[in-house]
Amino acid sequence: MPHESPRSARAYHRQIEEALNDSFQRRTLDKFAVEYRASRDKVFEEVDGRELIRRIADVKDAAAQHIEELYAQFKTEAEKRGVVVHRAADAAEAREIIAKIAAENGVKSIVKSKCMTSEEIGLNAHLRAQGLDVCETDLGEWIIQLRNEGPSHMVLPAIHLSRQQVAEDFERVTGEKQDREDVQRLVKVARRELRPKFEAADMGISGANFCIAETGSIAIVTNEGNGRLVNTLPRVHVALTGLDKLVPKIDDALTALQVLPRNATSQRLTSYVTFIDGAGPCAKSPTGRKMLHIVLLDNGRTKAAKDPLFSQVFRCVRCGACANVCPVFRLVGGHRMGHVYIGAIGLVLTYLFHDRQIAKTLCQNCIGCGSCKDICSGGIDLPALIQEIRARFGREDGSPLPAKLASLAMKNRKLFHTLLRFANFSHRPFAGSDGFVRHLPMVLFGKQGFKSLPSLAKKPFRDMWPELQKGAGQDAGKPKLKIALFAGCAQDFAYPQQLVAAMKVFAAAGVEVSFPMEQTCCGLPLTMLGESKTAADVARQNVAAFAGEYDAIVTLCASCASHLKHGYARLLGDDAAAAAFSAKVMDFSSFVHDKLGLDSAVVAHGNEKVAYHASCHLCRELGVKEAPRALIRQVAEYVPSAEEESCCGFGGTFSAKFPEISAELMRKKLAHVTESGAKRLVLDCPGCAMQLKGGADKLGLDLKVTHISELLADNLRDAK
């Protein structure tokens, strides 16, 4: 049966539970994710991937701004070559254009190659309603057509199915018993069934990866020969594609072809790259020439092109890589991580092209890890687009109650900090001496029971500061550097020991530290909740609080660092004070490694086996990879573990909204660390600490989870 996209959070959670219980899909996507990463990294070693992605982004951004000129040029050049070019305003018009072409040419039978744009407009159902026989010929697409399903991946549409399930479907179609283990034999069955379809077809329908304005040509990229059979054997060929596929020159397409196959399937080049330059000879046609029609679909694209932020979607080349690296897709699959288009780009395109209510539900299921942005062929800032969608829903529909309450509390720093102090007082009777809350009734934990929850500190860091300030370097002569410390609410009120450890490191290195008391939460939780207006107000408060002269503004929270450095520019625009503030922000590991350069006179090397979890915002948003690992090696035995840069599952408010997904990501991360043999796990983010420290405690693991500042403080010469 077709997959039904959810229109409510409750229905969506039911679907997620079903997906998490699909053991075959979980194993398949796990294996694929690991192998894809390794093979992609290898094939990108031969090119300057970042430079190619930048060039693609520049070309596609320019194309979005000149869409009308490119369309006019493409239409003129294509029609010189015997092509009929159509423009469809929306899905309904595109369906009618293609149905009319079929009727005018006496078409009875249609074969199709993979075309996500046809999925976007619901073409197959419309043509079948006209009495036409429509057959998908891409192997994966044919399989899901037999099952009356939509694709679960843009490149690998049937990745969610086992060979046994495929064999059952083939048995139903052929009436013959199939070998359920022999994949090659199953492929031969598909070939045998599809060949007569090609021979009998009156019309072939394809997509197009590029529409080249200077020549009126289209380019089609496939890994199966069915694409060329669809384009050549029938007398009528219709290429359906979006206006976003327009590019000025053939060189632009060739540049993108250096990235598209590498990102999509880890190939240098796909098996078939077909350029079609006009209507060629065709013996079946009464005119002796192919009847070639190209339908360019708008369906919201010209509106998106005018949007300063959402115009980025024009950069998408439909490689599917954003799904390949998405930790949520890896657990729940494409039918739960999209509507028609899947993965992070699918969440955005659902909002732009399809169902607003479905988009409202789906866009919550982004953990904000940045993996999609890091790997995107066009450098699209997908997390920022998803955050903006949430913000627009908040502005247009009103924010849900939790977001309203968070916004109300966090806008007023004094109120927010008072509430945190009250929370500490109220849960103190349930807190253990080790900093965990374990004695509340399970009914209050609900699905959050997969980890032990932290208790707030009896004394927040800001209350310790008057005493700590005496040793903060102000009276120690000329300091090596003068910094301001940004605490963030988690470390200030839950993990002040991480900041205290950092203070010891700073003192040992001769750094003068200031702690502006007017600072408050960085505002990232508000942004994730869609409360962009309050997030901007909070950002202004922090910029004002740090108005002094400092060599750097250092934070021990990777998520705070990323938001302070990059998020404030999106929230506050061209604000000069905000830009100066953000330019000074540094994460703790980078500051200690790059600026302080601790030597053996300051720290000692021990024999402790230490693993590292690379927080998402640190390794991707900030691009910090080597500094924390180098610091670990300096004071301990660094023990690598599998998938160090994979998400731990916290994601701020994500773990509260999707605890079933958060729990699985946490367990996978801790399993990898346990397998490494490390006895200590260090990280750069209090959110990750909350997730992994609480998970290790709940699972009863013999694993010490600390911030990297605590590891360094434990190995200071003075501490030995």
N, C-alpha and C positions, 0 to 999 in steps of 0.2 A: 504494500500500500504506500501511497505517497507520504513523505514526511510532512507533518503539520508543524509549521513554525508557531511558537507560543505567543499568546497575546496577554499573558499574565505571568507574574513572577512565580506563583504557585505551580502553574502548569509547566513552566520552564524547569523548575527544580525537580519535578517528577521525571521529566525527560533526561535531565542530567543523571539522576539516580539510575535510570535504565542504561544509559551509556556507560556509567562506571561499572556496572555489573556485566558488561559485554567483555568477557575475558579475551576473546579472540581479537577484537578491535584494539584493546589495550596493548596486547603483546605486539600486534602488527605495527601500530603507530609508535610504540616505544623503539622497536628495532629500526624502523624507518628513520625516526628522528636522529638516532645516534649515527647510523650509517650515512645519512644525508649530510650531516655536519662535517664528517671526516672527508667524504668524497668532494664536497663543495670546496672545502678549504684547500684541498690538493689541486683542484682544477683552476682555482683562482690564483695560484702561485705564479702562473705564467703571464699574468696581466696586472696592470695597475687598476684594480677594481674600483677604488675610490674615485680615481680620475674619470674612469668610464661612466660611473654612476653620476658624477657631477655633470658630465657632458650630456648625458641623457636628460637629466633634470633641466638643464638650460634649454635644450631643444624643445622639450615638451612644454615647459613653462611659456616659451615664446609662441609655440603653436596654440596654446590655450588663449593667448591674447590676440591672436590673428586668425581665429578659427573661420571667420567668414571669408577672408581673402584666400585662405588655403582651400576651403571648400569650392569656391568659385574657380580657382585655378585647376583643382583636381577634376572638377566636372567638365571644364573646357577640354582639358587634355585627354581625358578618358573618352569623351564623346568623339573626338577626332579619330579615335581608334576603334570605333564601332560599338562602344559600350553605352548602355542606357543607365544613367545615374538618377537615383531617386533620393529624396530626403524625407524622412519620417519624423514628425514632431513628437510622437509618443509611441508606446507599444501597440496600441490599437491600430494606428495608421500603418505602422510597419507590417503588422499581420495582414491587413487588407491589401497592401501593395503586393505582397508576395502571393497571396491567394488569387489576386487578379491576374498576375503574370501566369500563374498556373492555369487559370481558366482560359485565358486568351491563347494559350499554346497547347490546349488539349491535353494537359498533363494528367496522368492517372497515378503514376508511381514516382516517389521521390526518395533519393538517398541523400544522407547528410553526413558530413564529417563534423568533428567536434567544433561546436560554436556556442560559447557561453552567452553571446548576445541573443541567440535564439531561446536559451533558457530564460533570459531576462524578460523577454516579451511573451513567453508561453506559446511559442509558435507551433509546436507539434500538435498540441490539443486542438488548436484552431484549424489547422490543415486537415486533421482527421475528421473534424466536424463537417468539413466540406466534402467528405467522401473520398479523400486522398489516402493512399497507402504511403506512410512515412516511416522510413527505416534508418536508424542510426547505424553507422558503419565503423566508427571507432570502437575497438573491442570493449573498453570499459563502458562507453556510452550505450552500446548495444545491450550489455549485460544489465545495466540499471533500467534501460527501457523495458526489457523483459520483465523486470520486477516492478515496473510502474513507480520508480523512485527518481529523485533528483540526484545530481552528482554530489559526492561528499568531499570532493577536492577538485580544483579547477584543472589540474593536470592529470591527476590519478582518480578519476571519478568513482571507481569501484574498489578503492583501497580498503574499505571497511568490510569487504566480503571475503570469505574463505573459499578455497578451491572446491570444498564440499558443497557449499551453498551454490556456487556457480554450476557445478555438475548437476545439482538438482534442477536448476532452472533450465539447463540444456536438455535434460531428460524430458521435461514438460513440453519443450518446444519440438523436439525431434521424435518423441515417442520411443526413444531407444535408451537402453541402459548405458551409463557413462562411467568410465574409470575415474573415480573421485580423487585420485592421487596424481595422475599423469597430466600435468599442466600442458605439455606440448600437444598431447592428443586433443585436449579441450580446445586449444587454439585452432587445430585443424578442423574440428567440428564447426567452429565459428566461421572459418574461411569457407567451408563447404556450404554453409547455410547462406552466407552473404554474397557469394559470387553471382548467383542468379539474380539477386536484387540489383547489382550493378548493371548487368546486361539488359535488364528489362526497364531500367529507370528512364523516365522522360526528363526529369529535372534533378540536378544536383544542387545542394545548398551547403555552403561553407561559410566560415568566418573569414576574417582577414586580420593579420597581426599589424600590418602597416598599410596605409594608403598614401602613396607618394605623389605629392602635388605636382612636382615638376614634370612628371611623365604620365600621370593618370594611371599608374600601375598599382597593383596590390601585391603584397607578399604574404604567404601562408607558411607557417612553421608547424611541422608535424613529425611524429616519430613512427607513423604507420603509413603504408602505401595507399591506404584507403582514401586519403585526402586527394591524391592525384587522380584516382579512379573517379571520385565524385566530381572533380573539376573537368575531366576530359571526356568520359564516356557518354553522359547524357547530352542531349542537344541543347538543353537550357541549363545555364549555370547562374545561380543567384548567390552573390556574396553579401552577407549581412554583417555589418560591423558598426561600431560607434563613431561619432565625430571625433572622439578622443584619439582615434588611431591615425589621424591625419598628421603627416610630417612633411617638411618642405622638400627634402632631397633624399636621393637614394643613399647617400653617405650617412644620413641620420639613421636610416634603417639598419645599415651595416654596423654602425656603432652599437646600436641596441642589441644586435645579434651576437655581439661578443659577450654580453651579460645575460640575456634571456635564457639560453640553454644551460649556461653554467649555474644560474640561480634556480632554474626550474627542475632540472634533472641531473645536474652535475656533469653535463656533457660540454665539450668544446663547441660542438655543433650538432644540431639535431639531424636525424636521418634524412629528412626532406625539408629543404627550403625552396619554395616555389614562387617565382615571380611571374605574374600574369600581366602582360602588357597588351591589352586590347583583346578583341574578339578574334580568336584564331580559326583556322579551318575546322570544319566538322561535317563529316559525310552524312550523318543522320539528319542534319538540319536541311530544310527545304531550300535555304538560301546558300548552302555550302559553307556558311560561317556560324560559329557558335553564337547563340543568343545569350549574351552576357549582360546581366543586370547587377548593379551594385547599389545596395540600399544602405544609406548612412543614417543612423538613428541618433536623434537628439535625446529625448526622454529625460530631460533635466540637465544635460551636459552643458548647454550654452549658459544656463543659469549658474551652474557650478563654476564655469570658466571665469565668470565675473566676480566670484567671491574671492577676496584676497587670501583666505586660508584654504578653502575647499578646492580651489583651482589645482591644488597639488594632485588631485585624483587623476588628472590628465597624464601624469607621469607613469601610471600603472601600466605594465606590459603583460599583466595576467600570468605571471610566472608561478604564482602560488607559494612563493617562499615564505611569505608572512605566516602562512599556516604551518609550513614545515618546521618552523622554529618556535611556534607558539606553545607554551606549556599547557594552556587550557585545551587547545585543539588536540594536543597529544593525548589527553585524558578522555575527552568527550566526543571527538570526531567532528566532521564538517556539518553533519545534520543537526548538531547542537551548537555549532559555532558559526552560524550564518543562516541566511535565508535562501537566496539563489546563489549569490556569490558567498564564498566562505572565508574564514580567517579574519584578520584585522581589517583588511580592505573590504571584506564582505559586510562587516558591521557598518562601515561608512556608506557603502553603496546601497545597502538596504534603506538607510535614511534618505539618501539622495534620489534613488530611483524607484523604490518600492513602497513598503508598508510602514507608515510612521509608528504605529503602535507596536509592531514587531521590533522595529529598530529600538524603541524605547526600552524594551525588555532585554534585547540582545546586547546593547552597548554597555550594560552593567557588567557583562561577563568578560571584561578586559582587566587583567591584573596589573597592567602598567609597567611590565618588566622591560619594555623597550627593545625586545628581540626583533620585532617586526621592523621597526625603524632602522635598526642596525644592519639589517640584511636586504632591505628593499632595493630593487633594481633602479628605482628612480629617486631614492632618498626621501620618500614621503614620510613626514612626521606623523605617523598613524596614531600614536598615543595622544598627541595634541589634538588631532581631529576628533577622536573619540571623546576626549574631555570637553571639547567645544560642543559636541552633540548633547552631552549630558547637561551642559550649561544652558543650551538653548531650550531643552525640555523644561529645565527649571524656570527659565524666564517666561516661557509660553504657557506652561501648564500649571505652574506653581510647584514649589519643591515639596517632596515628601516630608513628613513630620520629623524624622531623625535629622535630615539635612537642615531643616529650619532651626531646630534646636541647637545643632552644632554651630550654625551661622550666628545665631543670637548670642551664644556663649563666647565664641572665639573672637567676635568683633570687639568685645570689651576685655582688655587684657586682665584688669583687676578682677572682674567677675569670673573669667576663665580660670585664673589661678586660685581664686577662692573656692571654686567648685572642685578643683583638683585636691586642694587641701581637705575639703570636706569628705571627698571620696576616700582619702587616706584614713581619716578618722573613722568613717562608717564601716570600712571593711577590716579594720585592725583586729577585731575579735576573731576573724576567720583566717588571719594570716599566720603562716608558719614562720619559724625563726630563720628559714632558708630563703625567705622572700617570695614564697608561692602561696596562693589562696587555694586550699584544697577542701575546705570543710563546708562549703555552700551546698545546698541540696542540688542534685543533678538536674532537677527540673529547671533550675535557673541557668545551667550551663547549656542545655539543649545539645545541638550538634557541635558546640564549641568545646565539648569535653575531650577532644582528641589531644589537647595539650594542657599542661598546668598553667594557670593564669598568674601573672606576676602581681604581687602586692605593691602598692606605691610606697616609696621610701618614707620612713618616719620623719626624715628631715631632708627636704629638697636641697639641691645644690645651691640655689640662690640664698638659702638660709645659712649655708656653710661658708658662703663667700667672704663675709667680713673677717672670719678667722683665716681662711685660706689666702686672702689678699695680702696678709702680712708676709707670706713667702712667695708672692707672685712676681718677684723680681724688681719691684719698684725701688727697693733700698739696696740693691746689690751692685751698685755702680752702673756703668754704662752697659745696657743690655745688648745682647747680640741682635735681637729683633724685638719689635714691639707689636703685639697682636691683640685682637679682640676675640673673645671666645663666644661663639654662638652655641647655646646649649640645646635648643629644641626641647619640646615639652616632655618627650619620653625620657631623655637622659636627665633633665632637670628634676623631674618628679618621680621617675621610676628607677632609673639606673644612675644615680649621681656618682656611684663608685667608678664608673667609666670616666667621668670627667675628673674626679679626684686623681685617678691614675695618670691621666693626661697632664694634670698640673705637676705631678712629680717628674714626668719626663721633661716638661718645659723648664722646670726649675733646674734640673740637672744640666740642661743645655744652655742656660743663661738667657732665657726668653722672658720678657716682661709681658704680663697678661692683664688685660682689662676685661671686666664682665659688665656690660651695660645692663642695668637692672630693668630698663623699660622694654627689653626684648620680649617677644612672645613666640608662639608657634609659627613655624615658617609659612603655614597656610596651605601646604600640599593636600592635607585631608579635605579641606574645603574645595579645592580644585577638583579632586577626584569625585566629590559629591555633586559637582556642578554648580557650586556656590561661588561663581567667579567674581561677583561684585564684592562680597565680603573678603574673598581671598586677596583682592587688590587693596582693600582697606588695611588688612593685616600686613601686607607687603610694605605699604607706606609707613606703618608704625615701626617696622624693623629697620627700614632705611633711615628713618629719623633717629632711632635709638643708637645706630652705629655711625653717627655723623663725625666722630673724631678722626684723628690722624693715626692710621695703623699701617704697618707693613703688610698685614694680611688679616683677614677675618676667617678664623679656623673653626670648623665644626667637625664633630666626631660622628655625625649622622650622614651617611652617603645620600639618603633621600633628601634631607634638608639641603645638602651641598648642591645637588642637582637642581632643586627647585629655586634656591637662592641665586644660582649662577645663570640658569637658563629660563626658568619659569617666570621670574620677575620681569624679564624683557617682554614676554607675551602679555603679562597682566598690565604692565605700566607703560608699555610703548617706548617712546623716545625720552622718557624722564631722565635727565642728566644725572641727578643724584642717585637714582636707582642703578644706572649703568656703572657709575663709579663704585657703588657698593658691590655689585655683582662681580666686577672685575677683580676685587680683592679676595673674594671667597675662595678658600682652599679646603679640601678634605684633609683629615688628620694625617693619613698615610703619606699623601703627596707632600704635605708640609714637612713632616719629620724626615722623610727620605730625601726630598729634593732641596729643601732649604736648610735643615739642621745638619744632616749628614752625621748621625751619631757614630762615634768611633768606639774602639775597644776600651778606651779610657772611661767611657760613660756606661756602656752596656757589656755584659758578659755573655758568653755562649754556653747554653746548657744542653742537656741530652733529652729534653722532653720532646716526644713525638707530637707534632702539631700539624693539623690539617687546616685548610683555608676554605671558607665560603665566600665567593665573590658576589657581593651584593649587586643587584641588577643596576641600580642607579650609579654605582661606582664604576663597574667595568664597561657598561655600555653608554649611559648618558654622559659620564665624565671621561670615559676612555682610559681609566686608571687600571692598569693590569699588573705591571711589574713591581711598583713601589711596595705594596703590602707583602708580596711574596719575598721580596728582597729583605724586608724588615724581619720577617719570620726566620729566614735563613741566618740572619745576623745573630739571633739569640737562641735558636732552637733547631731541632731536626725537622725540616719541612717535609711532610708526607703528602704527596699529591693524591687526590681522590678523583673518582670519575665525575665528569660533568660539574666541575667546580663553579662554572659560570651559569648553571641552570638556576631558575628561580626557586626559592625556599617555600613559596606559597603564601607569604604574609600579605604583601600588597596593600598594607594599611587597612582601609575599610573593606577591601575585597574578602579578607578572611572572615569577616563578620557576615558579609552577604552570601558568600559561597563557601561555607565551612567544609562541605563534602569534597570540593576540589582542593581547597587549601590543605586539608589533612593529607591527601594523597601525595601532593607535591612535597610536603614536609617529610613524610615517611620515606619517600624515595631519596631525598637528600641525605637524611640521617643514615639510611642503609648504605649509601656510597661511602660516607665518612667512616662508619663502623668497619666496612670491608677493608679500608685503608690501614687499619691497625693503630690509628692515632688515638691518643688519650685526651687530647685537647683540640677543640675547634675554635678558631678565631675568625672574627668578621669585623666589618666597619660600620655596622648599622644597628641601632637599638631595636628597630622593628624586626630585623632578622634574628636578633638575639632573643626577643620575646617569643618568636616562633620556634626557633630551634632549641633554645634553653628549656622552654616549656615542654616541647615535644620529647626531648631527651629525658626529662624528669618523668613525664607520663609513661614513657616506654621502659623506664628503669634502666637506662643505658649507663655504662661506666664511662661517661664522656663529660669533660668539663668544657662548658661553652662560655667564652668571654670575648670582650672587645679586644682589638689588637693593642689598644692603649694599656690594658691590664697585663698583657703578655710582656710588653716592653717595661712597664713599671716593675713587674716581678723580677726582671733581669737587669735592673740598674745595678751598677757596682755598689752603690750605697745600700741597696736592698739585700744584697747577698750576705 
